[in-house]
């Protein structure tokens, strides 16, 4: 699924391909790697974004 992800640390909204089931499940964790950083995705309350990314470390 193509999703809009809000990156609070970078103050930017971008689109990426994500695993919809993993990102919306409490049993699975969806992460995404961008520019050497690993982000954890959580559902967003903001109508503009599908998910909010939290930086968890480096790849």
N, CA, C and O atoms as CSV, one atom per row, in Angstrom:
chain,resi,resn,atom,element,x,y,z
A,1,UNK,N,N,0.836,-1.174,0.000
A,1,UNK,CA,C,0.000,0.000,0.000
A,1,UNK,C,C,0.881,1.237,0.000
A,1,UNK,O,O,1.929,1.267,0.644
A,2,UNK,N,N,0.461,2.220,-0.702
A,2,UNK,CA,C,1.146,3.512,-0.730
A,2,UNK,C,C,0.559,4.348,0.404
A,2,UNK,O,O,-0.656,4.545,0.456
A,3,UNK,N,N,1.399,4.844,1.313
A,3,UNK,CA,C,0.905,5.567,2.485
A,3,UNK,C,C,1.618,6.898,2.652
A,3,UNK,O,O,2.782,7.050,2.283
A,4,UNK,N,N,0.898,7.854,3.212
A,4,UNK,CA,C,1.480,9.148,3.566
A,4,UNK,C,C,1.993,9.036,4.994
A,4,UNK,O,O,1.247,8.701,5.915
A,5,UNK,N,N,3.279,9.324,5.161
A,5,UNK,CA,C,3.927,9.181,6.463
A,5,UNK,C,C,4.450,10.540,6.916
A,5,UNK,O,O,5.156,11.227,6.178
A,6,UNK,N,N,4.090,10.912,8.141
A,6,UNK,CA,C,4.557,12.164,8.731
A,6,UNK,C,C,5.815,11.871,9.539
A,6,UNK,O,O,5.825,10.984,10.393
A,7,UNK,N,N,6.877,12.626,9.261
A,7,UNK,CA,C,8.140,12.511,9.974
A,7,UNK,C,C,8.300,13.757,10.844
A,7,UNK,O,O,8.807,14.770,10.360
A,8,UNK,N,N,7.880,13.715,12.126
A,8,UNK,CA,C,7.941,14.901,12.985
A,8,UNK,C,C,9.352,15.462,13.137
A,8,UNK,O,O,9.546,16.677,13.180
A,9,UNK,N,N,10.330,14.569,13.217
A,9,UNK,CA,C,11.722,14.985,13.390
A,9,UNK,C,C,12.206,15.831,12.205
A,9,UNK,O,O,12.981,16.773,12.369
A,10,UNK,N,N,11.729,15.468,11.010
A,10,UNK,CA,C,12.135,16.169,9.789
A,10,UNK,C,C,11.090,17.184,9.328
A,10,UNK,O,O,11.331,17.938,8.386
A,11,UNK,N,N,9.923,17.206,9.993
A,11,UNK,CA,C,8.820,18.115,9.647
A,11,UNK,C,C,8.439,18.012,8.173
A,11,UNK,O,O,8.349,19.014,7.464
A,12,UNK,N,N,8.214,16.749,7.723
A,12,UNK,CA,C,7.880,16.516,6.325
A,12,UNK,C,C,6.889,15.356,6.203
A,12,UNK,O,O,6.933,14.400,6.978
A,13,UNK,N,N,6.001,15.459,5.221
A,13,UNK,CA,C,5.037,14.409,4.900
A,13,UNK,C,C,5.454,13.815,3.564
A,13,UNK,O,O,5.547,14.532,2.567
A,14,UNK,N,N,5.710,12.494,3.536
A,14,UNK,CA,C,6.161,11.835,2.308
A,14,UNK,C,C,5.371,10.552,2.085
A,14,UNK,O,O,4.800,9.992,3.020
A,15,UNK,N,N,5.343,10.094,0.836
A,15,UNK,CA,C,4.664,8.841,0.495
A,15,UNK,C,C,5.678,7.724,0.313
A,15,UNK,O,O,6.716,7.904,-0.324
A,16,UNK,N,N,5.356,6.553,0.889
A,16,UNK,CA,C,6.196,5.363,0.764
A,16,UNK,C,C,5.303,4.136,0.670
A,16,UNK,O,O,4.134,4.179,1.052
A,17,UNK,N,N,5.860,3.043,0.161
A,17,UNK,CA,C,5.168,1.758,0.154
A,17,UNK,C,C,5.344,1.120,1.530
A,17,UNK,O,O,6.461,1.037,2.040
A,18,UNK,N,N,4.236,0.668,2.131
A,18,UNK,CA,C,4.291,0.008,3.436
A,18,UNK,C,C,3.414,-1.234,3.426
A,18,UNK,O,O,2.541,-1.387,2.572
A,19,UNK,N,N,3.660,-2.119,4.387
A,19,UNK,CA,C,2.831,-3.298,4.593
A,19,UNK,C,C,1.654,-2.864,5.461
A,19,UNK,O,O,1.811,-2.685,6.669
A,20,UNK,N,N,0.480,-2.694,4.862
A,20,UNK,CA,C,-0.691,-2.162,5.572
A,20,UNK,C,C,-1.074,-3.012,6.774
A,20,UNK,O,O,-1.392,-2.465,7.830
A,21,UNK,N,N,-1.052,-4.333,6.642
A,21,UNK,CA,C,-1.443,-5.211,7.746
A,21,UNK,C,C,-0.494,-5.073,8.933
A,21,UNK,O,O,-0.939,-5.009,10.079
A,22,UNK,N,N,0.796,-5.027,8.669
A,22,UNK,CA,C,1.767,-4.913,9.756
A,22,UNK,C,C,1.676,-3.551,10.431
A,22,UNK,O,O,1.759,-3.453,11.655
A,23,UNK,N,N,1.508,-2.511,9.640
A,23,UNK,CA,C,1.487,-1.161,10.200
A,23,UNK,C,C,0.249,-0.891,11.040
A,23,UNK,O,O,0.282,-0.040,11.929
A,24,UNK,N,N,-0.840,-1.598,10.776
A,24,UNK,CA,C,-2.073,-1.345,11.525
A,24,UNK,C,C,-2.358,-2.428,12.568
A,24,UNK,O,O,-3.427,-2.424,13.179
A,25,UNK,N,N,-1.427,-3.348,12.778
A,25,UNK,CA,C,-1.617,-4.455,13.717
A,25,UNK,C,C,-0.821,-4.225,14.998
A,25,UNK,O,O,0.279,-3.674,14.961
A,26,UNK,N,N,-1.386,-4.653,16.139
A,26,UNK,CA,C,-0.624,-4.565,17.382
A,26,UNK,C,C,0.298,-5.769,17.543
A,26,UNK,O,O,1.175,-5.766,18.406
A,27,UNK,N,N,0.105,-6.801,16.718
A,27,UNK,CA,C,0.922,-8.005,16.809
A,27,UNK,C,C,2.167,-7.941,15.938
A,27,UNK,O,O,3.118,-8.688,16.164
A,28,UNK,N,N,2.174,-7.067,14.957
A,28,UNK,CA,C,3.309,-6.928,14.060
A,28,UNK,C,C,3.792,-5.486,14.097
A,28,UNK,O,O,3.024,-4.566,14.380
A,29,UNK,N,N,5.062,-5.305,13.811
A,29,UNK,CA,C,5.635,-3.964,13.795
A,29,UNK,C,C,6.117,-3.668,12.385
A,29,UNK,O,O,6.822,-4.473,11.775
A,30,UNK,N,N,5.735,-2.520,11.880
A,30,UNK,CA,C,6.192,-2.100,10.560
A,30,UNK,C,C,7.285,-1.063,10.742
A,30,UNK,O,O,7.111,-0.068,11.446
A,31,UNK,N,N,8.411,-1.312,10.096
A,31,UNK,CA,C,9.494,-0.338,10.096
A,31,UNK,C,C,9.820,0.008,8.657
A,31,UNK,O,O,9.497,-0.733,7.728
A,32,UNK,N,N,10.467,1.148,8.494
A,32,UNK,CA,C,10.885,1.582,7.176
A,32,UNK,C,C,12.284,2.170,7.314
A,32,UNK,O,O,12.579,2.869,8.284
A,33,UNK,N,N,13.142,1.885,6.340
A,33,UNK,CA,C,14.502,2.416,6.360
A,33,UNK,C,C,14.618,3.505,5.307
A,33,UNK,O,O,14.315,3.286,4.134
A,34,UNK,N,N,15.060,4.681,5.736
A,34,UNK,CA,C,15.219,5.817,4.836
A,34,UNK,C,C,16.539,6.500,5.150
A,34,UNK,O,O,16.787,6.899,6.288
A,35,UNK,N,N,17.378,6.631,4.144
A,35,UNK,CA,C,18.669,7.315,4.289
A,35,UNK,C,C,19.472,6.802,5.483
A,35,UNK,O,O,20.087,7.589,6.203
A,36,UNK,N,N,19.467,5.492,5.693
A,36,UNK,CA,C,20.257,4.886,6.753
A,36,UNK,C,C,19.626,4.922,8.137
A,36,UNK,O,O,20.220,4.427,9.095
A,37,UNK,N,N,18.438,5.494,8.260
A,37,UNK,CA,C,17.744,5.547,9.552
A,37,UNK,C,C,16.565,4.580,9.534
A,37,UNK,O,O,15.920,4.392,8.502
A,38,UNK,N,N,16.289,3.970,10.680
A,38,UNK,CA,C,15.159,3.051,10.811
A,38,UNK,C,C,14.053,3.763,11.587
A,38,UNK,O,O,14.284,4.325,12.658
A,39,UNK,N,N,12.845,3.725,11.017
A,39,UNK,CA,C,11.687,4.369,11.626
A,39,UNK,C,C,10.615,3.332,11.922
A,39,UNK,O,O,10.385,2.418,11.129
A,40,UNK,N,N,9.963,3.480,13.065
A,40,UNK,CA,C,8.818,2.669,13.448
A,40,UNK,C,C,7.572,3.438,13.034
A,40,UNK,O,O,7.478,4.639,13.286
A,41,UNK,N,N,6.609,2.761,12.398
A,41,UNK,CA,C,5.388,3.419,11.947
A,41,UNK,C,C,4.238,3.150,12.907
A,41,UNK,O,O,4.033,2.018,13.346
A,42,UNK,N,N,3.501,4.189,13.225
A,42,UNK,CA,C,2.299,4.094,14.056
A,42,UNK,C,C,1.160,4.792,13.332
A,42,UNK,O,O,1.386,5.737,12.576
A,43,UNK,N,N,-0.061,4.329,13.562
A,43,UNK,CA,C,-1.229,4.964,12.950
A,43,UNK,C,C,-1.283,6.430,13.366
A,43,UNK,O,O,-0.905,6.788,14.482
A,44,UNK,N,N,-1.756,7.264,12.454
A,44,UNK,CA,C,-1.815,8.703,12.698
A,44,UNK,C,C,-3.241,9.157,12.963
A,44,UNK,O,O,-4.184,8.651,12.355
A,45,UNK,N,N,-3.397,10.113,13.872
A,45,UNK,CA,C,-4.691,10.748,14.124
A,45,UNK,C,C,-4.933,11.890,13.142
A,45,UNK,O,O,-6.059,12.367,12.999
A,46,UNK,N,N,-3.886,12.317,12.477
A,46,UNK,CA,C,-3.965,13.437,11.534
A,46,UNK,C,C,-4.603,12.969,10.230
A,46,UNK,O,O,-4.153,11.975,9.660
A,47,UNK,N,N,-5.635,13.653,9.741
A,47,UNK,CA,C,-6.287,13.234,8.494
A,47,UNK,C,C,-5.384,13.346,7.263
A,47,UNK,O,O,-5.662,12.729,6.235
A,48,UNK,N,N,-4.315,14.121,7.361
A,48,UNK,CA,C,-3.388,14.286,6.242
A,48,UNK,C,C,-2.422,13.106,6.108
A,48,UNK,O,O,-1.932,12.827,5.014
A,49,UNK,N,N,-2.147,12.412,7.217
A,49,UNK,CA,C,-1.148,11.340,7.218
A,49,UNK,C,C,-1.770,10.012,7.630
A,49,UNK,O,O,-2.639,9.962,8.501
A,50,UNK,N,N,-1.310,8.933,6.989
A,50,UNK,CA,C,-1.749,7.589,7.370
A,50,UNK,C,C,-0.989,7.093,8.599
A,50,UNK,O,O,-1.551,6.422,9.464
A,51,UNK,N,N,0.310,7.441,8.658
A,51,UNK,CA,C,1.174,6.971,9.732
A,51,UNK,C,C,2.100,8.076,10.207
A,51,UNK,O,O,2.349,9.048,9.494
A,52,UNK,N,N,2.610,7.911,11.436
A,52,UNK,CA,C,3.625,8.787,12.002
A,52,UNK,C,C,4.872,7.933,12.196
A,52,UNK,O,O,4.793,6.819,12.714
A,53,UNK,N,N,6.014,8.453,11.782
A,53,UNK,CA,C,7.271,7.715,11.893
A,53,UNK,C,C,8.059,8.189,13.109
A,53,UNK,O,O,8.212,9.388,13.342
A,54,UNK,N,N,8.558,7.218,13.883
A,54,UNK,CA,C,9.400,7.511,15.033
A,54,UNK,C,C,10.764,6.888,14.769
A,54,UNK,O,O,10.860,5.685,14.529
A,55,UNK,N,N,11.817,7.696,14.812
A,55,UNK,CA,C,13.163,7.182,14.543
A,55,UNK,C,C,13.605,6.264,15.674
A,55,UNK,O,O,13.527,6.616,16.851
A,56,UNK,N,N,14.081,5.057,15.284
A,56,UNK,CA,C,14.486,4.057,16.269
A,56,UNK,C,C,15.973,3.734,16.229
A,56,UNK,O,O,16.478,3.068,17.132
A,57,UNK,N,N,16.672,4.183,15.221
A,57,UNK,CA,C,18.095,3.890,15.153
A,57,UNK,C,C,18.620,4.014,13.740
A,57,UNK,O,O,17.974,4.589,12.864
A,58,UNK,N,N,19.811,3.459,13.534
A,58,UNK,CA,C,20.434,3.495,12.216
A,58,UNK,C,C,20.561,2.091,11.664
A,58,UNK,O,O,20.646,1.113,12.407
A,59,UNK,N,N,20.572,2.014,10.350
A,59,UNK,CA,C,20.647,0.709,9.681
A,59,UNK,C,C,22.070,0.208,9.626
A,59,UNK,O,O,22.323,-0.875,9.098
